[in-house]
Amino acid sequence: MTTTSQLCPLDCPDACSLSVTVEDGRVTKVTGDHRNPVTAGYICGKVRRFPKYMYGADRVQRPYIRRAGVSKEARSEDPLKAFREATWDEALEVVTQRFAGVREEFGGQAILPACYGGSNGYLSHGVTDERFFRRLGASRLLPTICAAPSGAAQALTYGRMPGVAFQDFAHARLIVLWGMNPSSSGIHAVPFVKEAVKAGARLVVVDPRQIQLAKGADLHLALRPGTDLPVALALANWLFEHGRIDEAFVAASVVGVTEFRERAAQWPIARAAEVAGVAPQDLETLAGWYADASPALIRCGWGVERNRNGASAVGAVLALPALAGKFGVRGGGYTMSNSRAWTLSTEPVVGQTPPTVREVNMNQLGRALTELSNPPIKALYVYDGNPASTFPDQERVRRGMARPDLFTVVHEQVWTDSCRYADVVLPAPTFLEQPEMYRGYGNYVLQKAGAAVPPVGLARSNFDVFLALCDRLGLSREGDVRDVEVAARAIVAADPDGERIWRELGERGLAVPTIGNAPVQFGDLFPGTPDGKVHLWDEAADAEAPAGLWGYQPDPATAQYPLALISPSSADRITGTFGNLRAKVAVLSIHPRDAKRRSVGDGDGLRVFNALGELHCVARVTDEVRPGVVEMPKGVWDRETSSGNSANALCPDTLSDLGGGACFNDARVQVERRSLDG
């Protein structure tokens, strides 16, 4: 038995350091270690269960090729019935021949990668895979399913300025958790929030659900989904009207204030409260608390961006600390993504400039697979993602993936719902079975680790498989980086402080950025905009946004589909990861008032539907969601519903105002009682 130090690259802000116990070449236990002082030996229950995920019956252990004559639409409890075992050479030869044929007949843009590397580090995503698709001339998939609207908002307002570190939450006198549930994702912020509260800080939660921290909060604003923008503008307008703007800070550090104020003036407290479905006095209370408190901290989450107003909403929330002058003090300001603390780059490893090719927004994959022409998508390579379950407009995505003329490769760790549509399935290692390097986007750390154990079965990494495909298709070049350790060194060397970072990674497997692990905004950090100031206005963004910058697009609800369906993170999975371990039937949370109107009781079968499709599940009647809102966690797999789909079957593929982001929370549905027997 041995114990090895590892890292967790799964899509969470915390970037935990891990202690992994290995017996007879198998991982038997995963716990936390203390190399990362913020995660401090504690990890979530999801990762503690990782050995069960690694060695479960759902693990893909060898390559498979679809049996001749077996339709992609055929469903079976045993996915192996549709496939036969193959060697790596045979599987790669099939992929090579089919890709070469598509490229010759239709051109490289008829090939599309379908991926999202949220749970991958620098050595398993965006390196040899990017090299392969660039040199192939494939259509480019825009990684917009998460953080695209918030990234656009941050770039517009602050540029590359990271936020307040978790450990500095403890210094705040007011903490606003806005569209963020750290109890489910980012749990290491919770102790620091509680430490601040214990020391006398006020806690405000802005969320349509009564999340765990909302139960003990001083104020809970249960907004209607998609109304964060008018509420943030109303708070800004209150600051202007009550003379609570920090005039000196604004004059020195903020531009575009006149235009922003004009848009905010359209939202007095009363109007915003009516649209958001909250009490006006509660907005007044928050505005006063925020103006008075120092340090005051806003933790803006990604729930704010998941709608038609997403980028403007995030930008308006992040404008508040600039207007009220909450910077320059430890624990004051805002935090969202802190990944901008690093200037690492995978480009030296890719070794190929991006070609000018067709771009496909991943939120509209279904349209791409069913509507694109000149050329149509004829080959799909799925890796680092499960698009059949996790992309919007699920039924259209699945219709596209079920096309008999579409050649699909799925490189995966376990038998996901996407594997059902594959022509070739390739086995992939987990993060404990390959070298990895990962930086946190909440926690200020970069970590590097080797493999804890050999891969299960015949699994091969993205790095190695795409090297092999480049070789087979004649896309390799002299001087290409072909070694993972060389790749890691080149990525770190792109940072001006790369020598120091590389040395620390070698000494303890963990490094912090040049600015340290707890910088102060407008003390150690400043906006990354060209002039170093906060920008609250941009002509190009105003022209691009459908309702103009800071312009509100109304709720898409109708009399036919009046309920807002949201799909937030949950405590037992990371998006779709770990969905294969779920044995329970998925539930839809519904407020007692909405349930009573529909004669729905707790545990009843439900039909949830709109014009895009329908979902069959079980009711959970609870006042933890506000009236007019129903909720099913994201990442549900086919096996969890009797209809064999998820909430994404009801989510539109419309895009956010800026950034082309997903609008999951713009799903509007109707709910009716349904027999559990079918």
C-alpha positions in Angstrom: 0.0 0.0 0.0 1.3 3.4 -0.9 0.0 7.0 -0.7 0.6 9.6 -3.4 -0.1 13.3 -3.6 -2.5 14.2 -6.5 -4.7 17.0 -7.7 -8.3 17.4 -8.6 -9.0 19.0 -12.0 -12.7 18.5 -12.0 -14.8 21.5 -12.9 -15.0 23.3 -9.6 -13.3 26.5 -8.4 -11.4 24.9 -5.6 -8.6 22.9 -7.2 -8.2 20.5 -4.2 -4.9 18.8 -3.4 -5.5 15.1 -2.9 -4.0 12.1 -1.0 -4.6 8.9 -2.9 -4.1 5.4 -1.4 -3.0 2.7 -3.8 -3.1 -1.0 -3.1 -2.1 -3.6 -5.7 -2.1 -1.1 -8.5 -5.7 0.2 -7.7 -6.9 3.3 -6.1 -8.7 2.4 -2.9 -9.1 5.7 -1.1 -9.2 9.4 -2.1 -8.9 12.0 0.6 -7.6 15.6 0.9 -4.0 16.6 1.8 -2.7 19.9 3.1 -0.4 21.1 0.3 -3.2 23.5 -0.7 -3.8 25.5 2.4 -7.2 26.6 1.3 -8.6 23.2 0.8 -6.7 22.1 3.9 -7.2 18.3 3.8 -11.0 18.4 3.1 -12.6 17.3 -0.1 -16.2 16.8 -1.4 -18.1 13.6 -1.2 -18.1 13.4 -5.0 -14.4 12.9 -5.2 -14.3 10.6 -2.2 -16.3 8.2 -4.3 -13.9 8.3 -7.2 -12.7 4.7 -6.8 -16.2 3.5 -7.4 -16.3 5.6 -10.5 -12.9 4.3 -11.7 -13.7 0.6 -11.2 -17.4 0.4 -11.8 -19.2 -1.8 -14.4 -19.7 1.3 -16.6 -16.0 1.8 -17.2 -14.9 1.7 -20.9 -11.9 -0.6 -20.9 -11.1 -1.3 -24.6 -11.9 0.1 -28.0 -15.2 -0.9 -29.6 -16.7 -0.7 -33.1 -20.4 -0.6 -33.9 -21.8 -3.8 -35.2 -22.9 -3.7 -38.8 -26.7 -3.1 -39.1 -27.2 -1.9 -35.5 -29.0 1.5 -35.6 -27.8 4.4 -33.4 -31.4 4.9 -32.3 -31.7 1.4 -30.8 -31.8 1.4 -27.0 -30.5 -1.4 -24.8 -29.8 -1.8 -21.1 -26.5 -3.2 -22.2 -24.6 -0.8 -24.4 -22.1 -3.5 -25.4 -24.8 -5.3 -27.5 -24.4 -2.6 -30.2 -20.6 -3.0 -30.4 -17.8 -5.5 -30.9 -14.4 -5.4 -29.3 -11.5 -4.1 -31.3 -7.8 -3.5 -31.0 -6.4 0.0 -30.8 -4.8 -0.4 -34.2 -8.1 -1.5 -35.8 -10.1 1.3 -34.1 -7.6 4.0 -35.1 -7.4 2.7 -38.6 -11.2 3.0 -38.9 -11.1 6.5 -37.6 -8.2 7.4 -39.9 -9.9 6.1 -43.0 -13.3 7.6 -42.3 -11.8 11.1 -41.4 -9.6 11.0 -44.5 -12.5 10.1 -46.7 -14.7 12.9 -45.3 -11.9 15.3 -45.7 -11.3 14.3 -49.3 -14.9 14.4 -50.3 -16.3 17.3 -48.3 -13.3 19.1 -46.9 -11.9 19.4 -43.3 -14.8 21.6 -42.2 -17.1 18.6 -42.5 -15.4 17.3 -39.3 -16.3 18.8 -35.9 -15.0 18.2 -32.4 -17.6 18.0 -29.7 -15.9 18.6 -26.4 -15.7 20.8 -23.3 -12.6 20.7 -21.1 -14.0 22.0 -17.9 -12.8 18.9 -16.0 -9.5 18.7 -17.7 -6.1 20.3 -17.1 -3.4 21.7 -19.3 -2.1 18.2 -20.4 -5.3 16.6 -21.5 -7.2 19.4 -23.3 -6.2 22.1 -25.8 -2.8 20.6 -26.6 -2.4 17.7 -29.2 -6.1 17.7 -29.7 -6.1 21.3 -30.8 -3.1 20.6 -33.0 -5.0 17.8 -34.7 -8.1 19.7 -35.5 -6.3 22.8 -36.6 -4.1 20.9 -39.0 -7.1 18.9 -40.2 -8.9 22.1 -41.0 -11.9 21.0 -39.0 -14.8 23.3 -38.1 -14.1 25.0 -34.8 -16.4 24.4 -31.8 -16.8 27.6 -29.7 -16.5 26.7 -26.0 -19.5 28.7 -24.9 -21.6 26.4 -22.8 -20.3 27.9 -19.6 -18.5 31.2 -18.6 -18.8 32.8 -22.1 -21.2 35.6 -21.1 -19.4 36.2 -17.8 -16.1 36.2 -19.6 -17.4 38.8 -22.0 -18.7 40.9 -19.2 -15.5 40.7 -17.2 -13.4 41.5 -20.3 -15.6 44.5 -21.0 -15.5 45.9 -17.5 -12.3 44.9 -15.8 -10.2 43.0 -18.4 -8.0 40.3 -16.8 -8.4 41.4 -13.2 -8.8 38.4 -10.8 -11.0 38.5 -7.7 -10.9 38.2 -4.0 -9.4 35.0 -2.7 -11.6 32.5 -0.7 -9.5 33.0 2.5 -10.2 36.8 2.4 -13.9 36.2 2.6 -13.4 36.0 6.3 -12.5 39.8 6.4 -15.7 41.0 4.8 -18.4 42.7 6.8 -21.0 42.0 4.1 -21.0 39.0 1.7 -23.4 38.8 -1.2 -23.6 35.3 -2.8 -25.2 36.1 -6.1 -26.2 33.1 -8.2 -23.6 30.9 -6.5 -24.2 27.9 -4.2 -20.8 27.0 -2.7 -22.4 24.1 -0.7 -22.7 22.3 -4.0 -19.8 23.6 -6.0 -16.8 25.4 -4.4 -17.3 24.1 -0.9 -14.1 25.6 0.5 -15.6 29.1 0.4 -18.2 28.0 3.0 -15.9 27.9 6.1 -14.6 31.4 5.3 -18.2 32.7 4.8 -19.2 31.2 8.1 -16.1 32.7 9.8 -17.1 36.1 8.5 -20.7 35.7 9.8 -19.5 34.5 13.1 -17.4 37.7 13.4 -20.5 39.8 12.7 -20.7 40.0 8.9 -24.1 40.1 7.2 -24.8 37.4 4.6 -27.1 38.0 1.6 -28.1 35.2 -0.8 -29.5 36.0 -4.3 -30.9 32.8 -5.7 -34.4 31.6 -6.8 -33.8 28.6 -4.4 -33.4 28.4 -0.7 -29.9 27.0 -0.9 -28.2 25.8 2.3 -26.5 29.1 3.2 -29.8 31.0 2.5 -31.4 29.3 5.5 -29.2 31.3 7.9 -28.7 34.4 5.8 -29.7 37.9 6.9 -31.5 38.4 3.6 -32.5 36.0 0.9 -33.6 37.5 -2.5 -35.4 34.8 -4.4 -35.4 36.5 -7.8 -37.3 35.2 -10.9 -34.7 33.6 -13.1 -33.3 36.1 -15.7 -34.0 39.2 -13.6 -30.6 39.7 -12.1 -29.9 42.5 -14.5 -32.8 44.9 -13.5 -32.1 44.2 -9.8 -28.3 45.0 -10.2 -29.2 48.2 -12.1 -31.8 49.2 -9.5 -29.1 48.8 -6.8 -26.8 51.0 -8.9 -29.6 53.6 -9.4 -30.2 53.7 -5.7 -26.5 54.4 -5.1 -26.7 57.3 -7.6 -29.9 58.7 -6.2 -28.8 58.6 -2.6 -25.4 60.1 -3.1 -23.6 56.9 -2.2 -21.3 56.8 -5.2 -17.6 57.0 -4.3 -17.0 60.1 -6.4 -13.2 60.2 -6.0 -12.7 56.5 -7.0 -15.1 56.8 -9.9 -13.4 60.0 -11.2 -10.0 58.3 -11.0 -10.8 54.8 -12.1 -14.1 54.4 -13.9 -15.2 55.4 -17.4 -18.6 55.2 -19.1 -20.4 56.3 -16.0 -22.8 58.7 -17.7 -24.1 56.0 -20.1 -24.4 53.4 -17.4 -26.3 55.8 -15.2 -28.8 56.5 -18.0 -29.5 52.8 -18.3 -29.7 52.2 -14.5 -32.1 55.2 -14.1 -34.7 53.1 -16.0 -34.9 50.8 -13.1 -36.1 52.4 -9.8 -36.4 49.9 -6.9 -40.1 49.5 -7.3 -40.0 48.5 -11.0 -37.1 46.1 -10.5 -38.8 44.5 -7.5 -42.0 43.9 -9.4 -40.2 42.3 -12.4 -38.0 40.2 -10.1 -40.9 39.1 -7.8 -39.3 40.4 -4.6 -40.3 43.0 -2.0 -39.1 46.5 -2.7 -38.1 47.0 0.9 -35.7 44.1 0.6 -33.9 45.7 -2.3 -33.8 49.0 -0.3 -32.3 47.1 2.6 -29.6 45.4 0.5 -28.7 48.7 -1.1 -28.3 50.4 2.2 -26.3 47.6 3.7 -24.0 47.5 0.7 -23.4 51.2 0.8 -22.5 51.2 4.5 -20.4 48.1 4.7 -16.6 47.9 4.4 -15.2 45.5 3.4 -18.1 44.5 1.2 -17.8 41.5 -1.1 -19.9 40.2 -4.0 -19.3 36.6 -5.0 -20.9 36.4 -8.4 -21.7 32.9 -9.6 -22.4 31.4 -13.0 -26.1 31.0 -12.4 -26.4 34.8 -13.2 -25.2 34.2 -16.8 -27.5 31.3 -17.9 -30.2 33.4 -19.6 -30.8 35.9 -22.4 -29.5 38.8 -20.3 -26.5 36.9 -18.9 -23.5 39.1 -19.9 -25.3 42.4 -19.0 -26.4 40.9 -15.7 -22.9 39.8 -14.7 -21.5 43.1 -15.8 -24.1 45.1 -13.9 -23.4 43.1 -10.7 -19.7 43.6 -11.1 -20.2 47.3 -11.6 -21.5 47.8 -8.1 -18.1 47.6 -6.2 -16.6 50.1 -8.6 -19.5 52.6 -8.1 -19.6 52.2 -4.4 -15.8 52.2 -4.0 -15.4 48.8 -2.3 -11.9 48.1 -3.6 -8.5 48.6 -2.0 -9.2 46.7 1.2 -8.7 43.1 2.0 -12.0 41.2 1.7 -13.6 44.0 -0.4 -14.6 44.0 -4.1 -15.8 41.0 -6.1 -14.8 37.5 -7.1 -15.9 35.3 -10.0 -13.1 33.6 -11.9 -9.5 33.9 -10.8 -8.0 32.0 -13.6 -6.7 35.3 -15.1 -4.0 35.3 -12.4 -2.0 33.1 -14.7 -0.5 33.7 -18.1 0.3 30.1 -19.0 -0.3 29.1 -22.6 -0.7 25.8 -24.5 0.1 27.5 -27.8 3.8 26.4 -27.8 2.6 22.8 -27.5 -0.1 23.1 -30.2 2.4 24.4 -32.7 -0.1 25.5 -35.2 -1.8 28.8 -35.7 -5.6 28.7 -35.9 -6.8 28.4 -39.5 -9.7 30.5 -40.8 -12.6 27.9 -40.6 -16.3 27.8 -39.9 -17.2 28.3 -36.2 -20.0 26.4 -34.5 -21.4 27.5 -31.2 -21.6 24.4 -29.1 -24.9 25.5 -27.7 -26.4 25.0 -31.1 -24.8 21.6 -31.9 -28.2 20.2 -32.8 -28.6 22.8 -35.5 -25.1 22.2 -36.8 -25.8 18.5 -37.1 -29.2 18.8 -38.7 -29.0 22.0 -40.7 -25.4 22.9 -41.8 -24.5 22.5 -45.4 -21.6 23.5 -47.7 -20.3 21.3 -46.2 -22.6 19.3 -43.8 -21.1 17.9 -40.7 -20.2 14.3 -41.7 -17.8 13.3 -38.8 -18.0 14.1 -35.1 -15.3 13.5 -32.5 -16.7 13.5 -28.9 -14.2 13.8 -26.0 -14.1 15.5 -22.7 -17.9 15.9 -22.7 -21.3 14.1 -23.0 -23.2 16.3 -25.5 -26.2 13.9 -25.7 -27.0 14.7 -22.1 -25.5 18.1 -21.3 -26.1 20.3 -24.3 -29.2 22.5 -24.8 -32.0 21.5 -27.1 -31.2 17.9 -26.3 -33.7 16.2 -28.6 -32.3 18.0 -31.7 -28.8 17.1 -30.6 -29.8 13.5 -30.4 -31.5 13.6 -33.8 -28.3 14.9 -35.3 -26.2 12.3 -33.5 -28.5 9.5 -34.6 -28.0 10.3 -38.3 -26.8 7.1 -40.1 -24.5 9.1 -42.4 -22.7 10.8 -39.5 -19.5 9.0 -38.4 -19.0 9.5 -34.7 -16.1 8.7 -32.4 -16.6 8.9 -28.6 -13.4 8.9 -26.5 -14.7 8.3 -23.0 -14.0 7.0 -19.5 -17.5 5.4 -18.8 -20.4 4.4 -21.0 -22.2 7.7 -21.2 -25.4 8.5 -23.1 -23.3 9.9 -26.0 -21.6 6.5 -26.5 -25.0 5.1 -27.7 -24.6 7.2 -30.9 -21.0 6.3 -31.6 -19.5 4.3 -34.4 -16.2 3.9 -32.5 -15.8 4.1 -28.7 -12.3 4.6 -27.4 -11.3 4.1 -23.7 -10.0 7.2 -21.9 -8.1 7.4 -18.5 -9.3 9.3 -15.5 -7.2 12.1 -14.1 -5.6 9.7 -11.6 -4.4 7.5 -14.4 -2.4 10.1 -16.4 -0.1 13.1 -15.7 -1.9 16.4 -15.2 -1.4 20.0 -14.5 -4.3 22.2 -13.4 -4.9 25.7 -12.1 -7.8 26.7 -10.0 -10.3 29.3 -11.1 -11.4 30.2 -7.6 -8.4 29.2 -5.6 -5.0 30.8 -6.5 -3.0 27.6 -7.1 -1.4 25.6 -9.9 -0.7 22.0 -9.3 1.1 19.2 -11.2 1.1 15.5 -10.6 2.0 12.2 -12.3 -0.3 9.3 -12.7 -1.3 7.6 -9.4 -2.0 4.2 -11.1 -1.8 2.7 -14.6 -4.9 3.2 -16.7 -7.8 0.7 -16.4 -7.8 -1.7 -19.3 -6.5 -0.3 -22.5 -7.3 3.4 -21.8 -5.2 6.0 -23.6 -4.9 9.7 -23.0 -6.1 12.5 -25.3 -2.5 13.5 -25.6 -1.4 10.1 -26.9 -4.5 9.4 -29.1 -4.3 12.7 -30.9 -0.5 12.2 -31.5 -1.3 8.9 -33.1 -4.1 10.4 -35.3 -1.8 13.2 -36.4 0.8 10.5 -37.4 -1.7 8.4 -39.2 -3.2 11.3 -41.2 0.2 12.8 -42.0 -0.4 15.9 -39.8 2.7 15.5 -37.6 5.6 18.0 -38.2 9.3 18.0 -37.3 9.7 19.7 -33.9 6.3 18.9 -32.6 6.1 18.5 -28.8 5.4 14.8 -28.3 6.2 14.3 -24.6 3.9 15.3 -21.7 6.7 16.5 -19.5 8.1 18.7 -22.2 4.6 20.0 -22.9 4.2 20.9 -19.2 7.5 22.8 -19.2 6.6 24.7 -22.3 3.2 25.7 -21.0 4.7 27.1 -17.8 7.5 28.8 -19.6 4.9 31.1 -21.3 4.4 32.8 -17.9 7.0 35.6 -17.2 7.5 34.0 -13.8 7.8 30.5 -15.4 11.1 29.5 -13.9 10.0 30.1 -10.3 6.6 28.4 -11.0 8.3 25.4 -12.5 10.7 25.1 -9.6 7.9 25.2 -7.1 5.9 22.6 -9.0 9.0 20.3 -8.9 9.5 20.8 -5.2 6.0 20.4 -3.9 3.7 19.9 -6.8 2.0 23.3 -6.2 2.7 26.9 -7.1 1.0 30.3 -6.6 1.0 33.1 -9.1 3.3 36.1 -9.0 0.7 38.1 -7.2 0.4 35.6 -4.4 -2.5 33.5 -3.3 -4.5 36.4 -1.7 -4.1 39.6 -3.6 -6.2 42.8 -3.0 -8.1 44.3 -5.8 -6.8 47.9 -6.6 -4.0 47.2 -4.2 -2.1 44.3 -5.8 -4.5 43.9 -8.8 -5.8 46.4 -11.3 -8.0 46.2 -14.4 -6.4 44.6 -17.4 -8.2 47.1 -19.7 -6.0 49.1 -22.1 -6.2 52.2 -19.9 -6.2 50.4 -16.6 -9.7 51.6 -15.7 -13.1 50.0 -15.1 -15.3 50.4 -18.2 -19.1 50.6 -17.8 -19.8 51.4 -21.4 -18.7 50.0 -24.8 -20.2 51.1 -28.2 -19.5 47.8 -29.9 -21.2 45.8 -27.1 -24.1 48.2 -27.1 -24.5 47.5 -30.9 -24.2 43.7 -30.5 -26.5 43.1 -27.5 -30.1 42.6 -28.8 -31.5 45.2 -26.3 -28.3 47.2 -26.1 -25.7 47.0 -23.4 -27.5 46.8 -20.0 -30.7 46.4 -21.8 -33.3 44.0 -20.4 -35.0 41.3 -22.5 -38.3 40.3 -20.9 -39.2 36.9 -19.5 -40.0 34.4 -22.2 -42.8 32.8 -20.2 -46.2 32.4 -21.9 -49.6 31.4 -20.6 -49.1 28.0 -22.2 -45.6 27.6 -20.6 -45.6 29.7 -17.4 -43.0 28.0 -15.2 -39.3 28.7 -15.3 -37.2 25.5 -15.3 -33.7 25.9 -13.9 -31.0 23.3 -13.8 -28.3 24.3 -11.2 -25.3 22.3 -9.9 -25.9 19.6 -7.3 -23.9 18.1 -4.5 -23.5 14.6 -6.0 -22.1 15.3 -9.5 -20.0 17.7 -11.5 -22.2 18.5 -14.5 -22.7 15.0 -16.0 -19.7 13.4 -14.2 -20.7 10.8 -11.7 -24.2 10.5 -13.2 -23.5 6.8 -13.9 -23.4 6.3 -10.1 -26.9 7.5 -9.6 -29.5 4.8 -9.0 -32.4 7.1 -7.9 -35.1 8.5 -10.2 -34.7 12.2 -11.0 -37.0 14.6 -9.2 -38.4 17.9 -10.2 -38.7 20.4 -7.3 -41.9 22.4 -7.4 -43.4 25.0 -5.0 -46.5 23.8 -3.0 -48.6 26.6 -4.5 -47.7 25.5 -8.1 -48.2 21.9 -7.2 -51.6 22.5 -5.6 -52.8 24.3 -8.8 -51.9 21.2 -10.8 -53.1 18.6 -8.2 -49.6 17.3 -7.8 -48.4 15.7 -4.6 -45.0 14.8 -3.3 -43.8 11.7 -5.1 -46.3 11.9 -8.0 -45.2 11.2 -11.5 -44.9 14.3 -13.7 -45.0 15.2 -17.3 -42.9 18.4 -17.9 -43.2 19.8 -21.3 -42.9 22.6 -23.8 -42.7 23.0 -27.6 -39.2 21.3 -27.6 -40.2 18.1 -25.9 -41.3 16.4 -22.7 -39.7 14.9 -19.6 -41.1 12.3 -17.3 -39.9 12.3 -13.7 -41.1 12.5 -10.1 -42.4 15.5 -8.1 -40.7 16.9 -5.0 -43.0 19.4 -3.5 -40.9 21.9 -1.5 -40.8 25.6 -0.6 -37.0 25.6 -1.3 -37.9 26.9 -4.8 -39.8 30.1 -5.2 -43.3 30.0 -6.8 -43.2 30.0 -10.6 -39.9 28.1 -10.7 -39.3 24.3 -11.0 -35.8 22.8 -10.7 -34.0 19.7 -11.8 -30.2 19.5 -11.3 -28.0 19.6 -14.3 -26.2 16.4 -15.4 -29.1 14.0 -15.3 -28.6 10.9 -17.4 -31.1 8.9 -19.4 -31.3 6.2 -16.7 -32.7 8.6 -14.2 -36.0 9.5 -16.0 -38.7 7.2 -17.4 -38.6 9.3 -20.6 -34.9 8.7 -21.0 -33.8 12.3 -21.2 -33.1 15.3 -19.0 -34.1 18.9 -18.4 -32.0 19.9 -21.4 -34.7 18.4 -23.6 -36.7 21.5 -22.7 -33.9 24.1 -22.8 -33.7 26.4 -25.9 -30.6 26.8 -27.9 -31.0 30.6 -27.9 -27.9 32.6 -26.9 -27.1 35.2 -24.3 -26.9 38.9 -25.1 -23.1 38.8 -25.4 -20.6 36.0 -25.6 -22.9 33.5 -27.2 -23.6 31.7 -24.0 -26.2 29.0 -23.1 -29.7 30.1 -21.9 -30.5 27.0 -19.8 -32.5 29.0 -17.3 -34.7 30.5 -20.1 -36.6 27.2 -20.4 -40.3 27.8 -19.8 -42.5 24.8 -19.2 -45.8 23.4 -18.1 -46.2 20.6 -15.6 -49.0 18.1 -15.2 -49.5 15.0 -13.1 -48.7 11.7 -14.8 -49.1 8.1 -13.8 -45.9 6.5 -12.6 -46.8 3.4 -14.5 -46.5 5.2 -17.8 
